[in-house]
Amino acid sequence: GTWITAEMVKAYQRLHHMGYAHSIEVWQGRRIAGGLYGISLGKCFFAESMFYRVRNASKYAFIFLVEKLKKMNFTMMDCQVKTTHVKSMGAREIPRKTFLFLLEQSLKQDTLIGSWSFLEDHK
């Protein structure tokens, strides 16, 4: 089983069409190799789930996203759950008080709504 129910899929599709949900995808030819998705609010990205079909593809998407968020002056990326996987890529836990302060500061900023196409970065 999975927590990704039909209702969750519909909710994320609506959020994507509204410009708040984003997916970072790694493609191998015409086949999706892996990636991750989440929600952007203010200057915070809430990563929801990672997936892969090709080894390390989700890691590449994660690292790529972190670099892009830095360039866009994001305050933080919330990975939600501490795992060995995200820790191996530099994620770290912060105290709740620090998290709430950073979240408050992040949400005071405008939300970047719409497509985050990074294709032009690879030309």
N, CA, C and O atoms as CSV, one atom per row, in Angstrom:
chain,resi,resn,atom,element,x,y,z
A,1,GLY,N,N,0.813,-1.195,0.000
A,1,GLY,CA,C,0.000,0.000,0.000
A,1,GLY,C,C,0.853,1.254,0.000
A,1,GLY,O,O,2.066,1.202,0.205
A,2,THR,N,N,0.213,2.356,-0.229
A,2,THR,CA,C,0.898,3.642,-0.257
A,2,THR,C,C,-0.024,4.710,0.303
A,2,THR,O,O,-1.247,4.571,0.274
A,3,TRP,N,N,0.573,5.773,0.812
A,3,TRP,CA,C,-0.220,6.900,1.302
A,3,TRP,C,C,-0.643,7.806,0.147
A,3,TRP,O,O,-1.433,8.730,0.344
A,4,ILE,N,N,-0.124,7.549,-1.057
A,4,ILE,CA,C,-0.451,8.381,-2.215
A,4,ILE,C,C,-1.772,7.876,-2.799
A,4,ILE,O,O,-1.790,7.081,-3.739
A,5,THR,N,N,-2.862,8.352,-2.226
A,5,THR,CA,C,-4.199,7.936,-2.636
A,5,THR,C,C,-4.647,8.747,-3.852
A,5,THR,O,O,-3.988,9.709,-4.247
A,6,ALA,N,N,-5.747,8.354,-4.424
A,6,ALA,CA,C,-6.309,9.091,-5.568
A,6,ALA,C,C,-6.606,10.540,-5.180
A,6,ALA,O,O,-6.419,11.454,-5.984
A,7,GLU,N,N,-7.068,10.744,-3.952
A,7,GLU,CA,C,-7.359,12.108,-3.489
A,7,GLU,C,C,-6.088,12.946,-3.403
A,7,GLU,O,O,-6.099,14.129,-3.747
A,8,MET,N,N,-4.984,12.333,-2.942
A,8,MET,CA,C,-3.704,13.049,-2.873
A,8,MET,C,C,-3.221,13.412,-4.274
A,8,MET,O,O,-2.722,14.516,-4.493
A,9,VAL,N,N,-3.365,12.506,-5.204
A,9,VAL,CA,C,-2.950,12.773,-6.584
A,9,VAL,C,C,-3.740,13.953,-7.134
A,9,VAL,O,O,-3.165,14.859,-7.738
A,10,LYS,N,N,-5.051,13.946,-6.929
A,10,LYS,CA,C,-5.892,15.054,-7.406
A,10,LYS,C,C,-5.501,16.368,-6.742
A,10,LYS,O,O,-5.448,17.403,-7.406
A,11,ALA,N,N,-5.227,16.339,-5.452
A,11,ALA,CA,C,-4.832,17.559,-4.735
A,11,ALA,C,C,-3.520,18.101,-5.292
A,11,ALA,O,O,-3.396,19.305,-5.515
A,12,TYR,N,N,-2.548,17.237,-5.517
A,12,TYR,CA,C,-1.270,17.692,-6.072
A,12,TYR,C,C,-1.422,18.185,-7.506
A,12,TYR,O,O,-0.754,19.138,-7.909
A,13,GLN,N,N,-2.279,17.555,-8.264
A,13,GLN,CA,C,-2.529,18.037,-9.626
A,13,GLN,C,C,-3.116,19.448,-9.585
A,13,GLN,O,O,-2.711,20.309,-10.366
A,14,ARG,N,N,-4.061,19.687,-8.686
A,14,ARG,CA,C,-4.640,21.038,-8.547
A,14,ARG,C,C,-3.573,22.039,-8.109
A,14,ARG,O,O,-3.482,23.133,-8.664
A,15,LEU,N,N,-2.774,21.668,-7.122
A,15,LEU,CA,C,-1.711,22.559,-6.652
A,15,LEU,C,C,-0.689,22.841,-7.758
A,15,LEU,O,O,-0.163,23.950,-7.860
A,16,HIS,N,N,-0.416,21.830,-8.578
A,16,HIS,CA,C,0.507,22.029,-9.702
A,16,HIS,C,C,-0.082,23.024,-10.710
A,16,HIS,O,O,0.613,23.935,-11.162
A,17,HIS,N,N,-1.339,22.853,-11.053
A,17,HIS,CA,C,-1.990,23.767,-12.000
A,17,HIS,C,C,-2.082,25.184,-11.438
A,17,HIS,O,O,-2.097,26.155,-12.196
A,18,MET,N,N,-2.144,25.302,-10.119
A,18,MET,CA,C,-2.173,26.617,-9.475
A,18,MET,C,C,-0.769,27.227,-9.381
A,18,MET,O,O,-0.626,28.417,-9.102
A,19,GLY,N,N,0.263,26.412,-9.613
A,19,GLY,CA,C,1.638,26.901,-9.593
A,19,GLY,C,C,2.373,26.718,-8.283
A,19,GLY,O,O,3.450,27.288,-8.105
A,20,TYR,N,N,1.825,25.936,-7.350
A,20,TYR,CA,C,2.461,25.733,-6.046
A,20,TYR,C,C,3.220,24.408,-5.938
A,20,TYR,O,O,4.227,24.334,-5.233
A,21,ALA,N,N,2.758,23.378,-6.616
A,21,ALA,CA,C,3.425,22.071,-6.577
A,21,ALA,C,C,4.364,21.970,-7.770
A,21,ALA,O,O,4.033,22.383,-8.882
A,22,HIS,N,N,5.533,21.415,-7.518
A,22,HIS,CA,C,6.556,21.326,-8.553
A,22,HIS,C,C,7.188,19.941,-8.535
A,22,HIS,O,O,7.326,19.318,-7.482
A,23,SER,N,N,7.565,19.477,-9.706
A,23,SER,CA,C,8.309,18.224,-9.794
A,23,SER,C,C,9.648,18.508,-10.449
A,23,SER,O,O,9.746,19.290,-11.395
A,24,ILE,N,N,10.651,17.871,-9.937
A,24,ILE,CA,C,11.990,17.966,-10.490
A,24,ILE,C,C,12.281,16.579,-11.032
A,24,ILE,O,O,12.361,15.609,-10.277
A,25,GLU,N,N,12.437,16.492,-12.334
A,25,GLU,CA,C,12.509,15.189,-12.998
A,25,GLU,C,C,13.841,14.995,-13.687
A,25,GLU,O,O,14.421,15.935,-14.229
A,26,VAL,N,N,14.317,13.761,-13.659
A,26,VAL,CA,C,15.517,13.355,-14.378
A,26,VAL,C,C,15.056,12.364,-15.443
A,26,VAL,O,O,14.403,11.363,-15.146
A,27,TRP,N,N,15.410,12.669,-16.686
A,27,TRP,CA,C,14.977,11.838,-17.805
A,27,TRP,C,C,16.174,11.155,-18.442
A,27,TRP,O,O,17.267,11.718,-18.508
A,28,GLN,N,N,15.956,9.951,-18.904
A,28,GLN,CA,C,16.948,9.206,-19.667
A,28,GLN,C,C,16.289,8.923,-21.012
A,28,GLN,O,O,15.537,7.962,-21.176
A,29,GLY,N,N,16.600,9.800,-21.969
A,29,GLY,CA,C,15.897,9.728,-23.246
A,29,GLY,C,C,14.452,10.131,-23.041
A,29,GLY,O,O,14.173,11.223,-22.545
A,30,ARG,N,N,13.532,9.257,-23.418
A,30,ARG,CA,C,12.103,9.534,-23.277
A,30,ARG,C,C,11.505,8.883,-22.029
A,30,ARG,O,O,10.291,8.923,-21.827
A,31,ARG,N,N,12.345,8.293,-21.205
A,31,ARG,CA,C,11.891,7.568,-20.012
A,31,ARG,C,C,12.286,8.341,-18.756
A,31,ARG,O,O,13.435,8.758,-18.612
A,32,ILE,N,N,11.332,8.529,-17.856
A,32,ILE,CA,C,11.656,9.212,-16.606
A,32,ILE,C,C,12.515,8.276,-15.756
A,32,ILE,O,O,12.176,7.112,-15.545
A,33,ALA,N,N,13.633,8.815,-15.275
A,33,ALA,CA,C,14.582,8.020,-14.507
A,33,ALA,C,C,14.364,8.188,-13.003
A,33,ALA,O,O,14.664,7.285,-12.222
A,34,GLY,N,N,13.838,9.352,-12.603
A,34,GLY,CA,C,13.601,9.595,-11.188
A,34,GLY,C,C,13.347,11.060,-10.941
A,34,GLY,O,O,13.304,11.865,-11.872
A,35,GLY,N,N,13.180,11.401,-9.679
A,35,GLY,CA,C,12.960,12.798,-9.330
A,35,GLY,C,C,12.331,12.943,-7.969
A,35,GLY,O,O,12.361,12.035,-7.139
A,36,LEU,N,N,11.761,14.113,-7.765
A,36,LEU,CA,C,11.071,14.401,-6.517
A,36,LEU,C,C,10.023,15.467,-6.776
A,36,LEU,O,O,10.029,16.129,-7.813
A,37,TYR,N,N,9.131,15.620,-5.821
A,37,TYR,CA,C,8.118,16.664,-5.944
A,37,TYR,C,C,7.821,17.247,-4.580
A,37,TYR,O,O,8.132,16.660,-3.544
A,38,GLY,N,N,7.201,18.436,-4.612
A,38,GLY,CA,C,6.849,19.087,-3.367
A,38,GLY,C,C,6.117,20.389,-3.617
A,38,GLY,O,O,5.698,20.687,-4.735
A,39,ILE,N,N,5.971,21.161,-2.545
A,39,ILE,CA,C,5.200,22.404,-2.552
A,39,ILE,C,C,6.129,23.567,-2.233
A,39,ILE,O,O,7.010,23.457,-1.381
A,40,SER,N,N,5.922,24.673,-2.922
A,40,SER,CA,C,6.669,25.893,-2.645
A,40,SER,C,C,5.721,26.918,-2.039
A,40,SER,O,O,4.662,27.213,-2.594
A,41,LEU,N,N,6.124,27.460,-0.881
A,41,LEU,CA,C,5.394,28.557,-0.242
A,41,LEU,C,C,6.418,29.562,0.252
A,41,LEU,O,O,7.345,29.204,0.980
A,42,GLY,N,N,6.257,30.806,-0.136
A,42,GLY,CA,C,7.236,31.813,0.237
A,42,GLY,C,C,8.595,31.387,-0.278
A,42,GLY,O,O,8.743,31.049,-1.453
A,43,LYS,N,N,9.586,31.403,0.596
A,43,LYS,CA,C,10.932,30.972,0.215
A,43,LYS,C,C,11.283,29.646,0.892
A,43,LYS,O,O,12.422,29.425,1.303
A,44,CYS,N,N,10.282,28.773,0.999
A,44,CYS,CA,C,10.489,27.442,1.560
A,44,CYS,C,C,9.944,26.411,0.569
A,44,CYS,O,O,8.864,26.582,0.003
A,45,PHE,N,N,10.706,25.349,0.374
A,45,PHE,CA,C,10.247,24.238,-0.446
A,45,PHE,C,C,10.018,23.044,0.463
A,45,PHE,O,O,10.917,22.627,1.192
A,46,PHE,N,N,8.811,22.495,0.416
A,46,PHE,CA,C,8.443,21.347,1.232
A,46,PHE,C,C,8.511,20.100,0.352
A,46,PHE,O,O,7.574,19.795,-0.387
A,47,ALA,N,N,9.624,19.390,0.440
A,47,ALA,CA,C,9.811,18.189,-0.377
A,47,ALA,C,C,8.875,17.099,0.132
A,47,ALA,O,O,8.777,16.859,1.335
A,48,GLU,N,N,8.204,16.458,-0.782
A,48,GLU,CA,C,7.203,15.471,-0.391
A,48,GLU,C,C,7.701,14.047,-0.583
A,48,GLU,O,O,7.676,13.254,0.359
A,49,SER,N,N,8.146,13.713,-1.774
A,49,SER,CA,C,8.506,12.327,-2.034
A,49,SER,C,C,9.524,12.256,-3.159
A,49,SER,O,O,9.493,13.048,-4.100
A,50,MET,N,N,10.431,11.288,-3.042
A,50,MET,CA,C,11.434,11.043,-4.072
A,50,MET,C,C,11.152,9.669,-4.687
A,50,MET,O,O,10.591,8.789,-4.035
A,51,PHE,N,N,11.549,9.502,-5.951
A,51,PHE,CA,C,11.359,8.215,-6.601
A,51,PHE,C,C,12.473,8.005,-7.622
A,51,PHE,O,O,13.092,8.965,-8.081
A,52,TYR,N,N,12.719,6.768,-7.968
A,52,TYR,CA,C,13.698,6.495,-9.011
A,52,TYR,C,C,13.374,5.197,-9.723
A,52,TYR,O,O,12.783,4.277,-9.156
A,53,ARG,N,N,13.774,5.152,-10.965
A,53,ARG,CA,C,13.750,3.934,-11.765
A,53,ARG,C,C,15.168,3.563,-12.163
A,53,ARG,O,O,15.479,2.400,-12.421
A,54,VAL,N,N,16.027,4.590,-12.207
A,54,VAL,CA,C,17.445,4.416,-12.509
A,54,VAL,C,C,18.213,4.826,-11.256
A,54,VAL,O,O,17.949,5.877,-10.673
A,55,ARG,N,N,19.152,3.997,-10.851
A,55,ARG,CA,C,19.915,4.242,-9.622
A,55,ARG,C,C,20.488,5.658,-9.590
A,55,ARG,O,O,21.069,6.127,-10.569
A,56,ASN,N,N,20.317,6.328,-8.456
A,56,ASN,CA,C,20.836,7.668,-8.149
A,56,ASN,C,C,20.118,8.813,-8.866
A,56,ASN,O,O,20.498,9.970,-8.681
A,57,ALA,N,N,19.116,8.539,-9.662
A,57,ALA,CA,C,18.416,9.613,-10.376
A,57,ALA,C,C,17.730,10.564,-9.407
A,57,ALA,O,O,17.748,11.776,-9.622
A,58,SER,N,N,17.125,10.041,-8.345
A,58,SER,CA,C,16.458,10.928,-7.381
A,58,SER,C,C,17.488,11.772,-6.629
A,58,SER,O,O,17.204,12.915,-6.269
A,59,LYS,N,N,18.664,11.229,-6.392
A,59,LYS,CA,C,19.727,11.994,-5.733
A,59,LYS,C,C,20.156,13.168,-6.615
A,59,LYS,O,O,20.356,14.281,-6.128
A,60,TYR,N,N,20.291,12.910,-7.894
A,60,TYR,CA,C,20.657,13.971,-8.814
A,60,TYR,C,C,19.601,15.073,-8.803
A,60,TYR,O,O,19.942,16.255,-8.784
A,61,ALA,N,N,18.325,14.698,-8.814
A,61,ALA,CA,C,17.234,15.682,-8.781
A,61,ALA,C,C,17.277,16.490,-7.487
A,61,ALA,O,O,17.079,17.704,-7.509
A,62,PHE,N,N,17.533,15.830,-6.367
A,62,PHE,CA,C,17.603,16.489,-5.065
A,62,PHE,C,C,18.733,17.523,-5.048
A,62,PHE,O,O,18.524,18.673,-4.662
A,63,ILE,N,N,19.915,17.109,-5.464
A,63,ILE,CA,C,21.072,18.016,-5.479
A,63,ILE,C,C,20.823,19.174,-6.433
A,63,ILE,O,O,21.130,20.319,-6.102
A,64,PHE,N,N,20.276,18.899,-7.600
A,64,PHE,CA,C,19.959,19.938,-8.583
A,64,PHE,C,C,18.986,20.946,-7.997
A,64,PHE,O,O,19.170,22.154,-8.147
A,65,LEU,N,N,17.937,20.446,-7.320
A,65,LEU,CA,C,16.948,21.332,-6.716
A,65,LEU,C,C,17.571,22.212,-5.639
A,65,LEU,O,O,17.312,23.414,-5.596
A,66,VAL,N,N,18.383,21.631,-4.777
A,66,VAL,CA,C,19.023,22.415,-3.712
A,66,VAL,C,C,19.842,23.555,-4.313
A,66,VAL,O,O,19.786,24.683,-3.822
A,67,GLU,N,N,20.592,23.272,-5.359
A,67,GLU,CA,C,21.388,24.327,-6.007
A,67,GLU,C,C,20.492,25.422,-6.594
A,67,GLU,O,O,20.821,26.604,-6.496
A,68,LYS,N,N,19.389,25.049,-7.191
A,68,LYS,CA,C,18.450,26.026,-7.759
A,68,LYS,C,C,17.793,26.850,-6.663
A,68,LYS,O,O,17.632,28.062,-6.808
A,69,LEU,N,N,17.410,26.196,-5.561
A,69,LEU,CA,C,16.791,26.927,-4.458
A,69,LEU,C,C,17.756,27.951,-3.874
A,69,LEU,O,O,17.347,29.051,-3.501
A,70,LYS,N,N,19.028,27.596,-3.795
A,70,LYS,CA,C,20.038,28.551,-3.325
A,70,LYS,C,C,20.086,29.769,-4.240
A,70,LYS,O,O,20.109,30.904,-3.765
A,71,LYS,N,N,20.100,29.536,-5.545
A,71,LYS,CA,C,20.161,30.633,-6.520
A,71,LYS,C,C,18.918,31.512,-6.466
A,71,LYS,O,O,18.982,32.699,-6.784
A,72,MET,N,N,17.783,30.933,-6.063
A,72,MET,CA,C,16.532,31.680,-5.969
A,72,MET,C,C,16.320,32.256,-4.563
A,72,MET,O,O,15.235,32.739,-4.239
A,73,ASN,N,N,17.372,32.197,-3.733
A,73,ASN,CA,C,17.364,32.756,-2.380
A,73,ASN,C,C,16.306,32.149,-1.465
A,73,ASN,O,O,15.696,32.852,-0.659
A,74,PHE,N,N,16.092,30.848,-1.591
A,74,PHE,CA,C,15.184,30.177,-0.679
A,74,PHE,C,C,15.837,30.083,0.696
A,74,PHE,O,O,17.054,29.927,0.806
A,75,THR,N,N,15.025,30.177,1.735
A,75,THR,CA,C,15.511,30.107,3.107
A,75,THR,C,C,15.826,28.680,3.505
A,75,THR,O,O,16.840,28.412,4.151
A,76,MET,N,N,14.941,27.754,3.112
A,76,MET,CA,C,15.157,26.357,3.502
A,76,MET,C,C,14.332,25.416,2.638
A,76,MET,O,O,13.410,25.806,1.922
A,77,MET,N,N,14.723,24.152,2.753
A,77,MET,CA,C,13.974,23.060,2.137
A,77,MET,C,C,13.619,22.101,3.264
A,77,MET,O,O,14.502,21.599,3.959
A,78,ASP,N,N,12.348,21.851,3.442
A,78,ASP,CA,C,11.879,20.952,4.488
A,78,ASP,C,C,11.768,19.549,3.903
A,78,ASP,O,O,10.932,19.296,3.035
A,79,CYS,N,N,12.612,18.641,4.380
A,79,CYS,CA,C,12.579,17.254,3.904
A,79,CYS,C,C,11.598,16.406,4.693
A,79,CYS,O,O,11.367,15.247,4.349
A,80,GLN,N,N,11.025,16.962,5.738
A,80,GLN,CA,C,9.977,16.364,6.562
A,80,GLN,C,C,10.424,15.193,7.428
A,80,GLN,O,O,10.140,15.176,8.626
A,81,VAL,N,N,11.108,14.229,6.858
A,81,VAL,CA,C,11.506,13.048,7.622
A,81,VAL,C,C,13.016,12.875,7.526
A,81,VAL,O,O,13.583,12.889,6.434
A,82,LYS,N,N,13.660,12.711,8.675
A,82,LYS,CA,C,15.098,12.474,8.689
A,82,LYS,C,C,15.365,11.042,8.239
A,82,LYS,O,O,14.917,10.087,8.873
A,83,THR,N,N,16.089,10.906,7.152
A,83,THR,CA,C,16.477,9.586,6.672
A,83,THR,C,C,17.973,9.585,6.388
A,83,THR,O,O,18.579,10.639,6.192
A,84,THR,N,N,18.546,8.422,6.369
A,84,THR,CA,C,19.955,8.289,6.003
A,84,THR,C,C,20.166,8.812,4.593
A,84,THR,O,O,21.199,9.408,4.289
A,85,HIS,N,N,19.182,8.586,3.737
A,85,HIS,CA,C,19.262,9.005,2.335
A,85,HIS,C,C,19.448,10.523,2.223
A,85,HIS,O,O,20.383,10.972,1.560
A,86,VAL,N,N,18.585,11.316,2.851
A,86,VAL,CA,C,18.711,12.785,2.715
A,86,VAL,C,C,19.889,13.309,3.533
A,86,VAL,O,O,20.503,14.305,3.153
A,87,LYS,N,N,20.212,12.659,4.641
A,87,LYS,CA,C,21.399,13.066,5.404
A,87,LYS,C,C,22.663,12.884,4.573
A,87,LYS,O,O,23.587,13.692,4.670
A,88,SER,N,N,22.714,11.840,3.761
A,88,SER,CA,C,23.899,11.577,2.943
A,88,SER,C,C,24.121,12.673,1.901
A,88,SER,O,O,25.211,12.793,1.343
A,89,MET,N,N,23.086,13.468,1.643
A,89,MET,CA,C,23.192,14.557,0.666
A,89,MET,C,C,23.295,15.924,1.336
A,89,MET,O,O,23.176,16.955,0.674
A,90,GLY,N,N,23.516,15.931,2.647
A,90,GLY,CA,C,23.760,17.186,3.341
A,90,GLY,C,C,22.615,17.728,4.174
A,90,GLY,O,O,22.768,18.762,4.824
A,91,ALA,N,N,21.481,17.062,4.171
A,91,ALA,CA,C,20.361,17.532,4.991
A,91,ALA,C,C,20.733,17.399,6.466
A,91,ALA,O,O,21.472,16.496,6.858
A,92,ARG,N,N,20.209,18.311,7.264
A,92,ARG,CA,C,20.471,18.249,8.697
A,92,ARG,C,C,19.230,18.663,9.457
A,92,ARG,O,O,18.417,19.459,8.987
A,93,GLU,N,N,19.109,18.096,10.649
A,93,GLU,CA,C,18.001,18.466,11.526
A,93,GLU,C,C,18.314,19.794,12.196
A,93,GLU,O,O,19.466,20.108,12.495
A,94,ILE,N,N,17.259,20.564,12.424
A,94,ILE,CA,C,17.409,21.812,13.164
A,94,ILE,C,C,16.396,21.805,14.297
A,94,ILE,O,O,15.365,21.139,14.201
A,95,PRO,N,N,16.677,22.537,15.368
A,95,PRO,CA,C,15.712,22.584,16.467
A,95,PRO,C,C,14.375,23.159,16.018
A,95,PRO,O,O,14.324,24.000,15.121
A,96,ARG,N,N,13.305,22.707,16.641
A,96,ARG,CA,C,11.954,23.167,16.290
A,96,ARG,C,C,11.851,24.684,16.332
A,96,ARG,O,O,11.246,25.285,15.443
A,97,LYS,N,N,12.424,25.306,17.336
A,97,LYS,CA,C,12.368,26.766,17.469
A,97,LYS,C,C,13.017,27.438,16.251
A,97,LYS,O,O,12.485,28.415,15.723
A,98,THR,N,N,14.141,26.923,15.817
A,98,THR,CA,C,14.830,27.453,14.625
A,98,THR,C,C,13.971,27.237,13.386
A,98,THR,O,O,13.831,28.132,12.553
A,99,PHE,N,N,13.395,26.035,13.270
A,99,PHE,CA,C,12.524,25.732,12.124
A,99,PHE,C,C,11.365,26.718,12.058
A,99,PHE,O,O,11.082,27.268,10.994
A,100,LEU,N,N,10.699,26.945,13.171
A,100,LEU,CA,C,9.546,27.853,13.178
A,100,LEU,C,C,9.957,29.285,12.836
A,100,LEU,O,O,9.223,29.995,12.148
A,101,PHE,N,N,11.119,29.707,13.310
A,101,PHE,CA,C,11.614,31.047,12.971
A,101,PHE,C,C,11.890,31.143,11.472
A,101,PHE,O,O,11.463,32.097,10.823
A,102,LEU,N,N,12.605,30.155,10.917
A,102,LEU,CA,C,12.913,30.165,9.484
A,102,LEU,C,C,11.644,30.072,8.643
A,102,LEU,O,O,11.535,30.718,7.601
A,103,LEU,N,N,10.695,29.275,9.094
A,103,LEU,CA,C,9.429,29.147,8.384
A,103,LEU,C,C,8.698,30.481,8.364
A,103,LEU,O,O,8.195,30.900,7.322
A,104,GLU,N,N,8.637,31.146,9.505
A,104,GLU,CA,C,7.983,32.452,9.575
A,104,GLU,C,C,8.647,33.445,8.625
A,104,GLU,O,O,7.962,34.186,7.921
A,105,GLN,N,N,9.974,33.461,8.605
A,105,GLN,CA,C,10.698,34.370,7.704
A,105,GLN,C,C,10.447,34.002,6.240
A,105,GLN,O,O,10.271,34.882,5.397
A,106,SER,N,N,10.431,32.716,5.947
A,106,SER,CA,C,10.201,32.242,4.577
A,106,SER,C,C,8.828,32.632,4.063
A,106,SER,O,O,8.684,33.060,2.918
A,107,LEU,N,N,7.824,32.486,4.906
A,107,LEU,CA,C,6.445,32.745,4.487
A,107,LEU,C,C,6.143,34.228,4.336
A,107,LEU,O,O,5.110,34.589,3.772
A,108,LYS,N,N,7.015,35.085,4.823
A,108,LYS,CA,C,6.859,36.530,4.623
A,108,LYS,C,C,7.253,36.939,3.211
A,108,LYS,O,O,6.926,38.039,2.766
A,109,GLN,N,N,7.946,36.067,2.513
A,109,GLN,CA,C,8.421,36.341,1.154
A,109,GLN,C,C,7.361,35.927,0.133
A,109,GLN,O,O,6.513,35.078,0.408
A,110,ASP,N,N,7.424,36.537,-1.033
A,110,ASP,CA,C,6.503,36.163,-2.110
A,110,ASP,C,C,6.766,34.727,-2.553
A,110,ASP,O,O,7.907,34.267,-2.587
A,111,THR,N,N,5.691,34.037,-2.888
A,111,THR,CA,C,5.796,32.683,-3.420
A,111,THR,C,C,6.020,32.764,-4.922
A,111,THR,O,O,5.302,33.472,-5.629
A,112,LEU,N,N,7.013,32.040,-5.401
A,112,LEU,CA,C,7.299,31.956,-6.829
A,112,LEU,C,C,6.308,30.963,-7.429
A,112,LEU,O,O,6.488,29.749,-7.328
A,113,ILE,N,N,5.259,31.496,-8.055
A,113,ILE,CA,C,4.176,30.667,-8.591
A,113,ILE,C,C,4.399,30.438,-10.077
A,113,ILE,O,O,4.852,31.329,-10.795
A,114,GLY,N,N,4.078,29.247,-10.521
A,114,GLY,CA,C,4.157,28.933,-11.944
A,114,GLY,C,C,5.239,27.915,-12.237
A,114,GLY,O,O,5.731,27.230,-11.340
A,115,SER,N,N,5.600,27.826,-13.505
A,115,SER,CA,C,6.584,26.846,-13.955
A,115,SER,C,C,7.988,27.237,-13.511
A,115,SER,O,O,8.374,28.404,-13.576
A,116,TRP,N,N,8.723,26.264,-13.069
A,116,TRP,CA,C,10.125,26.463,-12.696
A,116,TRP,C,C,11.028,25.803,-13.733
A,116,TRP,O,O,12.032,25.191,-13.370
A,117,SER,N,N,10.703,25.911,-14.966
A,117,SER,CA,C,11.478,25.235,-16.000
A,117,SER,C,C,12.938,25.652,-15.913
A,117,SER,O,O,13.269,26.837,-15.948
A,118,PHE,N,N,13.802,24.651,-15.797
A,118,PHE,CA,C,15.238,24.897,-15.722
A,118,PHE,C,C,15.932,24.471,-17.008
A,118,PHE,O,O,17.161,24.421,-17.063
A,119,LEU,N,N,15.159,24.166,-18.037
A,119,LEU,CA,C,15.748,23.679,-19.276
A,119,LEU,C,C,16.743,24.674,-19.869
A,119,LEU,O,O,17.751,24.274,-20.451
A,120,GLU,N,N,16.459,25.975,-19.721
A,120,GLU,CA,C,17.359,26.973,-20.289
A,120,GLU,C,C,18.732,26.919,-19.642
A,120,GLU,O,O,19.699,27.406,-20.227
A,121,ASP,N,N,18.844,26.343,-18.454
A,121,ASP,CA,C,20.140,26.230,-17.771
A,121,ASP,C,C,21.070,25.254,-18.464
A,121,ASP,O,O,22.277,25.272,-18.224
A,122,HIS,N,N,20.528,24.404,-19.320
A,122,HIS,CA,C,21.335,23.340,-19.943
A,122,HIS,C,C,21.627,23.607,-21.406
A,122,HIS,O,O,22.054,22.703,-22.124
A,123,LYS,N,N,21.407,24.822,-21.857
A,123,LYS,CA,C,21.677,25.137,-23.272
A,123,LYS,C,C,23.110,25.554,-23.443
A,123,LYS,O,O,23.536,25.859,-24.557
